[in-house]
């Protein structure tokens, strides 16, 4: 995404570990209308389905229906990435099957260099977009507080259908693993994407979850495809994610919405801001990155607030989650909800009525959950 906003007069080398674009599928691909506005035709051409409703439910069946203020979309992520690549493939130099193993600094002028096998390649700035593994990030930010909010996600595309093609469902449960949640996303009239996230989830757990939602009539599955997945990040970005002339971007910088782990919208915002600054002034990289830090501070603050909400909510027991849903009102529709800025959803919930706010806060502020709140505040301050 960053490269699509960068002007073509820069000499840029891009190193990609995979042998081609879009080989490793891992993302569900759900985005808000804002991604289509920011990215434009590439995103619109990659739309698979459009949603007007989202069901949030627990295993017992208690649920709340969220109606977003604007439509939500699921993208074909492979097509999306390839379309982005086609737009920039002739602007910059791409090296596939090229794994960067480390980043070092060379000389008094602090020239950042990437290690590529036995080769060392230096430049004026290094943008690290290595993803959620954080191998290079950890080598640079050695003294950072370790963050535990990572879970694994696994999903599968099935031949099947849901009762309503214009809505998707998220299910919380404590039956399968700690911190478990699952999703059912219709792709079209005859295909549906079903996935799960949580500690130590695997394909057997995914199959059990599919059997469960199938038995409840949430989805009707005829045939399963091949599973795919990856790490889901649930922590917000740091206040600062650059060091000298190296800057983290995307999952390598925790550029995600912490409640869901979704990153496409957040990636676009950070990538656009960084590219715009480089386009305007590239003489002093360290000053440029300081400006980038300041200009993205407001966005980081919003994501950090979401991070506090996420840490407390995901650590609630299933009974506590069910209690909150019932406090909101079973089978209630919450209208005009912002899909990207989840802190606004909490504000909406708490302002519905005083008794609801009391029940939500009383449930969240138990001794165990206060510990999670303290941990999330430590993350907030990073």
VODRENTI-970630 format. One record per residue (C-alpha): residue number from 1; x, y, z. Coordinates in steps of 0.02 Angstrom, whole numbers, plus 50000, padded with zeros to 5 digits. Layout:
BEGIN
+-----+-------+-------+-------+
: num :    c1 :    c2 :    c3 :
+-----+-------+-------+-------+
: NUM :     X :     Y :     Z :
...
+-----+-------+-------+-------+
This chain:
BEGIN
+-----+-------+-------+-------+
: num :    c1 :    c2 :    c3 :
+-----+-------+-------+-------+
:   1 : 50000 : 50000 : 50000 :
:   2 : 50141 : 50120 : 50047 :
:   3 : 50221 : 50100 : 49875 :
:   4 : 50060 : 50150 : 49787 :
:   5 : 50067 : 50321 : 49870 :
:   6 : 50254 : 50345 : 49837 :
:   7 : 50308 : 50447 : 49686 :
:   8 : 50409 : 50358 : 49553 :
:   9 : 50563 : 50471 : 49551 :
:  10 : 50638 : 50380 : 49701 :
:  11 : 50761 : 50238 : 49680 :
:  12 : 50675 : 50099 : 49779 :
:  13 : 50722 : 49916 : 49798 :
:  14 : 50588 : 49800 : 49866 :
:  15 : 50635 : 49629 : 49937 :
:  16 : 50501 : 49495 : 49953 :
:  17 : 50530 : 49326 : 50035 :
:  18 : 50396 : 49239 : 49930 :
:  19 : 50425 : 49197 : 49748 :
:  20 : 50271 : 49294 : 49692 :
:  21 : 50137 : 49413 : 49756 :
:  22 : 49991 : 49343 : 49855 :
:  23 : 50058 : 49167 : 49880 :
:  24 : 50028 : 49160 : 50067 :
:  25 : 49842 : 49179 : 50107 :
:  26 : 49803 : 49222 : 50288 :
:  27 : 49679 : 49366 : 50296 :
:  28 : 49488 : 49364 : 50293 :
:  29 : 49488 : 49527 : 50196 :
:  30 : 49344 : 49622 : 50279 :
:  31 : 49359 : 49811 : 50259 :
:  32 : 49254 : 49967 : 50281 :
:  33 : 49200 : 50088 : 50145 :
:  34 : 49350 : 50196 : 50191 :
:  35 : 49473 : 50073 : 50113 :
:  36 : 49381 : 50085 : 49948 :
:  37 : 49389 : 50275 : 49960 :
:  38 : 49575 : 50280 : 50001 :
:  39 : 49636 : 50145 : 49882 :
:  40 : 49511 : 50173 : 49742 :
:  41 : 49489 : 50059 : 49591 :
:  42 : 49606 : 49922 : 49652 :
:  43 : 49500 : 49893 : 49807 :
:  44 : 49334 : 49911 : 49716 :
:  45 : 49387 : 49783 : 49584 :
:  46 : 49432 : 49661 : 49723 :
:  47 : 49264 : 49665 : 49813 :
:  48 : 49185 : 49494 : 49832 :
:  49 : 49032 : 49536 : 49938 :
:  50 : 48950 : 49683 : 50027 :
:  51 : 48876 : 49678 : 50203 :
:  52 : 48747 : 49786 : 50291 :
:  53 : 48738 : 49691 : 50455 :
:  54 : 48853 : 49605 : 50580 :
:  55 : 48793 : 49482 : 50713 :
:  56 : 48894 : 49468 : 50874 :
:  57 : 48843 : 49316 : 50975 :
:  58 : 48898 : 49194 : 51109 :
:  59 : 48882 : 49006 : 51106 :
:  60 : 48718 : 49007 : 51202 :
:  61 : 48636 : 49104 : 51060 :
:  62 : 48625 : 49276 : 51142 :
:  63 : 48668 : 49404 : 51009 :
:  64 : 48672 : 49586 : 50960 :
:  65 : 48653 : 49643 : 50780 :
:  66 : 48764 : 49787 : 50726 :
:  67 : 48711 : 49892 : 50577 :
:  68 : 48862 : 49993 : 50516 :
:  69 : 48840 : 50172 : 50461 :
:  70 : 48912 : 50124 : 50291 :
:  71 : 48926 : 49957 : 50200 :
:  72 : 49066 : 49837 : 50244 :
:  73 : 49153 : 49732 : 50111 :
:  74 : 49254 : 49572 : 50095 :
:  75 : 49396 : 49579 : 49970 :
:  76 : 49484 : 49447 : 49869 :
:  77 : 49651 : 49475 : 49957 :
:  78 : 49756 : 49386 : 49826 :
:  79 : 49680 : 49489 : 49686 :
:  80 : 49695 : 49647 : 49792 :
:  81 : 49881 : 49622 : 49823 :
:  82 : 49916 : 49580 : 49642 :
:  83 : 49819 : 49732 : 49580 :
:  84 : 49921 : 49841 : 49698 :
:  85 : 50081 : 49762 : 49632 :
:  86 : 50031 : 49788 : 49449 :
:  87 : 50015 : 49975 : 49485 :
:  88 : 50194 : 49991 : 49546 :
:  89 : 50291 : 49849 : 49463 :
:  90 : 50367 : 49966 : 49334 :
:  91 : 50401 : 50107 : 49456 :
:  92 : 50520 : 50016 : 49573 :
:  93 : 50640 : 49868 : 49574 :
:  94 : 50567 : 49707 : 49646 :
:  95 : 50670 : 49559 : 49705 :
:  96 : 50566 : 49404 : 49741 :
:  97 : 50625 : 49250 : 49837 :
:  98 : 50740 : 49370 : 49930 :
:  99 : 50733 : 49357 : 50119 :
: 100 : 50802 : 49502 : 50221 :
: 101 : 50882 : 49426 : 50376 :
: 102 : 50932 : 49583 : 50472 :
: 103 : 50954 : 49771 : 50467 :
: 104 : 51117 : 49855 : 50518 :
: 105 : 51187 : 50031 : 50520 :
: 106 : 51344 : 50076 : 50424 :
: 107 : 51462 : 50222 : 50457 :
: 108 : 51449 : 50387 : 50551 :
: 109 : 51308 : 50448 : 50439 :
: 110 : 51200 : 50304 : 50501 :
: 111 : 51162 : 50226 : 50333 :
: 112 : 51037 : 50084 : 50357 :
: 113 : 51083 : 49921 : 50271 :
: 114 : 50986 : 49760 : 50244 :
: 115 : 51069 : 49590 : 50250 :
: 116 : 51016 : 49479 : 50107 :
: 117 : 51108 : 49314 : 50122 :
: 118 : 51292 : 49360 : 50099 :
: 119 : 51250 : 49529 : 50023 :
: 120 : 51236 : 49697 : 50112 :
: 121 : 51128 : 49830 : 50027 :
: 122 : 51125 : 50006 : 50098 :
: 123 : 51006 : 50151 : 50071 :
: 124 : 50943 : 50314 : 50146 :
: 125 : 50792 : 50237 : 50231 :
: 126 : 50730 : 50060 : 50266 :
: 127 : 50543 : 50026 : 50278 :
: 128 : 50518 : 49861 : 50368 :
: 129 : 50354 : 49777 : 50317 :
: 130 : 50401 : 49600 : 50371 :
: 131 : 50230 : 49560 : 50442 :
: 132 : 50182 : 49490 : 50612 :
: 133 : 50335 : 49380 : 50644 :
: 134 : 50434 : 49533 : 50706 :
: 135 : 50604 : 49454 : 50681 :
: 136 : 50687 : 49615 : 50620 :
: 137 : 50582 : 49722 : 50737 :
: 138 : 50645 : 49626 : 50889 :
: 139 : 50826 : 49643 : 50832 :
: 140 : 50806 : 49833 : 50826 :
: 141 : 50693 : 49864 : 50978 :
: 142 : 50782 : 49744 : 51095 :
: 143 : 50722 : 49823 : 51258 :
: 144 : 50537 : 49837 : 51215 :
: 145 : 50407 : 49759 : 51330 :
: 146 : 50358 : 49591 : 51258 :
: 147 : 50177 : 49592 : 51202 :
: 148 : 50073 : 49437 : 51227 :
: 149 : 49918 : 49482 : 51127 :
: 150 : 49947 : 49371 : 50976 :
: 151 : 49834 : 49228 : 50929 :
: 152 : 49832 : 49112 : 50781 :
: 153 : 49691 : 49116 : 50655 :
: 154 : 49641 : 48976 : 50537 :
: 155 : 49501 : 48982 : 50409 :
: 156 : 49430 : 48888 : 50263 :
: 157 : 49323 : 48928 : 50111 :
: 158 : 49175 : 48810 : 50094 :
: 159 : 49041 : 48772 : 49969 :
: 160 : 48886 : 48819 : 50065 :
: 161 : 48775 : 48964 : 50111 :
: 162 : 48708 : 49071 : 50252 :
: 163 : 48526 : 49125 : 50279 :
: 164 : 48571 : 49304 : 50230 :
: 165 : 48710 : 49345 : 50108 :
: 166 : 48720 : 49528 : 50164 :
: 167 : 48773 : 49492 : 50344 :
: 168 : 48916 : 49403 : 50431 :
: 169 : 48927 : 49332 : 50606 :
: 170 : 49057 : 49329 : 50745 :
: 171 : 49039 : 49197 : 50882 :
: 172 : 49125 : 49195 : 51052 :
: 173 : 49147 : 49034 : 51149 :
: 174 : 49256 : 48958 : 51286 :
: 175 : 49221 : 48781 : 51227 :
: 176 : 49365 : 48765 : 51104 :
: 177 : 49514 : 48866 : 51169 :
: 178 : 49560 : 49016 : 51276 :
: 179 : 49513 : 49181 : 51195 :
: 180 : 49415 : 49091 : 51060 :
: 181 : 49312 : 49179 : 50928 :
: 182 : 49248 : 49122 : 50760 :
: 183 : 49177 : 49205 : 50604 :
: 184 : 49059 : 49157 : 50464 :
: 185 : 49076 : 49267 : 50309 :
: 186 : 48971 : 49232 : 50153 :
: 187 : 49070 : 49263 : 49994 :
: 188 : 48925 : 49239 : 49873 :
: 189 : 48766 : 49137 : 49856 :
: 190 : 48859 : 48971 : 49865 :
: 191 : 49024 : 49002 : 49955 :
: 192 : 49063 : 49050 : 50134 :
: 193 : 49224 : 49083 : 50231 :
: 194 : 49228 : 49010 : 50407 :
: 195 : 49371 : 49046 : 50526 :
: 196 : 49426 : 49039 : 50707 :
: 197 : 49554 : 49126 : 50816 :
: 198 : 49621 : 49086 : 50988 :
: 199 : 49762 : 49002 : 51081 :
: 200 : 49821 : 48838 : 51006 :
: 201 : 49681 : 48826 : 50877 :
: 202 : 49700 : 48697 : 50739 :
: 203 : 49604 : 48617 : 50597 :
: 204 : 49516 : 48493 : 50712 :
: 205 : 49449 : 48637 : 50816 :
: 206 : 49396 : 48726 : 50657 :
: 207 : 49302 : 48570 : 50600 :
: 208 : 49214 : 48560 : 50770 :
: 209 : 49165 : 48743 : 50758 :
: 210 : 49097 : 48716 : 50582 :
: 211 : 48993 : 48570 : 50646 :
: 212 : 48926 : 48680 : 50786 :
: 213 : 48874 : 48829 : 50678 :
: 214 : 48805 : 48709 : 50548 :
: 215 : 48695 : 48626 : 50680 :
: 216 : 48630 : 48797 : 50736 :
: 217 : 48577 : 48847 : 50560 :
: 218 : 48702 : 48990 : 50554 :
: 219 : 48780 : 48912 : 50400 :
: 220 : 48748 : 48763 : 50287 :
: 221 : 48911 : 48682 : 50230 :
: 222 : 48917 : 48556 : 50087 :
: 223 : 49103 : 48544 : 50053 :
: 224 : 49262 : 48613 : 50133 :
: 225 : 49413 : 48684 : 50044 :
: 226 : 49594 : 48698 : 50101 :
: 227 : 49631 : 48789 : 50265 :
: 228 : 49741 : 48944 : 50274 :
: 229 : 49786 : 49063 : 50412 :
: 230 : 49915 : 49161 : 50510 :
: 231 : 49949 : 49269 : 50661 :
: 232 : 49813 : 49388 : 50721 :
: 233 : 49881 : 49540 : 50814 :
: 234 : 49774 : 49616 : 50951 :
: 235 : 49889 : 49754 : 51015 :
: 236 : 49896 : 49936 : 50959 :
: 237 : 50051 : 50021 : 50887 :
: 238 : 50187 : 50099 : 50994 :
: 239 : 50196 : 50287 : 51007 :
: 240 : 50359 : 50272 : 50910 :
: 241 : 50397 : 50136 : 50784 :
: 242 : 50554 : 50202 : 50702 :
: 243 : 50737 : 50195 : 50752 :
: 244 : 50866 : 50306 : 50668 :
: 245 : 50826 : 50281 : 50483 :
: 246 : 50724 : 50121 : 50496 :
: 247 : 50534 : 50129 : 50510 :
: 248 : 50410 : 49988 : 50541 :
: 249 : 50251 : 49980 : 50437 :
: 250 : 50098 : 49868 : 50434 :
: 251 : 50092 : 49716 : 50548 :
: 252 : 50275 : 49740 : 50591 :
: 253 : 50220 : 49902 : 50678 :
: 254 : 50058 : 49833 : 50756 :
: 255 : 49959 : 49939 : 50631 :
: 256 : 49796 : 49847 : 50665 :
: 257 : 49627 : 49875 : 50745 :
: 258 : 49657 : 49784 : 50910 :
: 259 : 49480 : 49722 : 50938 :
: 260 : 49474 : 49624 : 50774 :
: 261 : 49655 : 49616 : 50716 :
: 262 : 49602 : 49693 : 50549 :
: 263 : 49741 : 49793 : 50469 :
: 264 : 49700 : 49846 : 50290 :
: 265 : 49622 : 50014 : 50336 :
: 266 : 49755 : 50055 : 50465 :
: 267 : 49895 : 50001 : 50347 :
: 268 : 49826 : 50120 : 50216 :
: 269 : 49822 : 50268 : 50336 :
: 270 : 49999 : 50245 : 50401 :
: 271 : 50068 : 50201 : 50229 :
: 272 : 49990 : 50353 : 50148 :
: 273 : 50055 : 50471 : 50282 :
: 274 : 50233 : 50403 : 50270 :
: 275 : 50234 : 50408 : 50080 :
: 276 : 50165 : 50586 : 50075 :
: 277 : 50302 : 50648 : 50191 :
: 278 : 50438 : 50563 : 50088 :
: 279 : 50362 : 50637 : 49930 :
: 280 : 50371 : 50812 : 50005 :
: 281 : 50540 : 50812 : 50091 :
: 282 : 50674 : 50679 : 50091 :
: 283 : 50832 : 50776 : 50138 :
: 284 : 50832 : 50735 : 50325 :
: 285 : 50764 : 50560 : 50355 :
: 286 : 50769 : 50565 : 50546 :
: 287 : 50676 : 50732 : 50549 :
: 288 : 50552 : 50661 : 50424 :
: 289 : 50518 : 50511 : 50536 :
: 290 : 50495 : 50625 : 50686 :
: 291 : 50363 : 50720 : 50587 :
: 292 : 50283 : 50554 : 50539 :
: 293 : 50274 : 50508 : 50723 :
: 294 : 50190 : 50674 : 50767 :
: 295 : 50067 : 50670 : 50620 :
: 296 : 50009 : 50494 : 50663 :
: 297 : 49996 : 50525 : 50851 :
: 298 : 49807 : 50554 : 50846 :
: 299 : 49779 : 50391 : 50751 :
: 300 : 49893 : 50299 : 50873 :
: 301 : 49793 : 50369 : 51019 :
: 302 : 49630 : 50302 : 50945 :
: 303 : 49707 : 50131 : 50917 :
: 304 : 49779 : 50129 : 51093 :
: 305 : 49606 : 50164 : 51165 :
: 306 : 49542 : 50020 : 51059 :
: 307 : 49686 : 49917 : 51130 :
: 308 : 49626 : 49944 : 51308 :
: 309 : 49449 : 49892 : 51257 :
: 310 : 49516 : 49740 : 51165 :
: 311 : 49627 : 49679 : 51306 :
: 312 : 49486 : 49689 : 51434 :
: 313 : 49351 : 49619 : 51319 :
: 314 : 49447 : 49470 : 51251 :
: 315 : 49498 : 49417 : 51428 :
: 316 : 49318 : 49416 : 51490 :
: 317 : 49246 : 49244 : 51522 :
: 318 : 49107 : 49183 : 51409 :
: 319 : 48980 : 49214 : 51548 :
: 320 : 49042 : 49392 : 51566 :
: 321 : 49029 : 49422 : 51379 :
: 322 : 48854 : 49348 : 51380 :
: 323 : 48806 : 49460 : 51526 :
: 324 : 48861 : 49614 : 51430 :
: 325 : 48764 : 49561 : 51275 :
: 326 : 48609 : 49531 : 51379 :
: 327 : 48633 : 49700 : 51463 :
: 328 : 48632 : 49781 : 51291 :
: 329 : 48477 : 49680 : 51251 :
: 330 : 48462 : 49513 : 51163 :
: 331 : 48419 : 49523 : 50978 :
: 332 : 48438 : 49712 : 50985 :
: 333 : 48495 : 49809 : 50831 :
: 334 : 48630 : 49939 : 50858 :
: 335 : 48618 : 50060 : 50713 :
: 336 : 48738 : 50184 : 50633 :
: 337 : 48895 : 50101 : 50705 :
: 338 : 49068 : 50152 : 50643 :
: 339 : 49154 : 49992 : 50584 :
: 340 : 49332 : 50060 : 50603 :
: 341 : 49330 : 50160 : 50764 :
: 342 : 49274 : 50036 : 50895 :
: 343 : 49296 : 50157 : 51040 :
: 344 : 49141 : 50246 : 50972 :
: 345 : 49043 : 50084 : 50989 :
: 346 : 49087 : 50074 : 51174 :
: 347 : 49032 : 50255 : 51195 :
: 348 : 48867 : 50214 : 51109 :
: 349 : 48841 : 50063 : 51223 :
: 350 : 48879 : 50158 : 51383 :
: 351 : 48768 : 50305 : 51337 :
: 352 : 48614 : 50198 : 51297 :
: 353 : 48563 : 50197 : 51480 :
: 354 : 48642 : 50216 : 51651 :
: 355 : 48601 : 50039 : 51709 :
: 356 : 48685 : 49967 : 51555 :
: 357 : 48842 : 50068 : 51587 :
: 358 : 48842 : 50007 : 51767 :
: 359 : 48824 : 49824 : 51716 :
: 360 : 48961 : 49835 : 51585 :
: 361 : 49084 : 49920 : 51703 :
: 362 : 49043 : 49805 : 51849 :
: 363 : 49073 : 49653 : 51738 :
: 364 : 49235 : 49720 : 51666 :
: 365 : 49311 : 49784 : 51828 :
: 366 : 49334 : 49622 : 51924 :
: 367 : 49502 : 49587 : 52007 :
: 368 : 49558 : 49478 : 51860 :
: 369 : 49502 : 49603 : 51731 :
: 370 : 49583 : 49749 : 51823 :
: 371 : 49748 : 49655 : 51802 :
: 372 : 49715 : 49648 : 51615 :
: 373 : 49670 : 49832 : 51618 :
: 374 : 49835 : 49874 : 51705 :
: 375 : 49929 : 49772 : 51574 :
: 376 : 49838 : 49861 : 51433 :
: 377 : 49881 : 50030 : 51511 :
: 378 : 50065 : 49981 : 51509 :
: 379 : 50046 : 49945 : 51324 :
: 380 : 49955 : 50111 : 51304 :
: 381 : 50107 : 50204 : 51373 :
: 382 : 50233 : 50120 : 51258 :
+-----+-------+-------+-------+
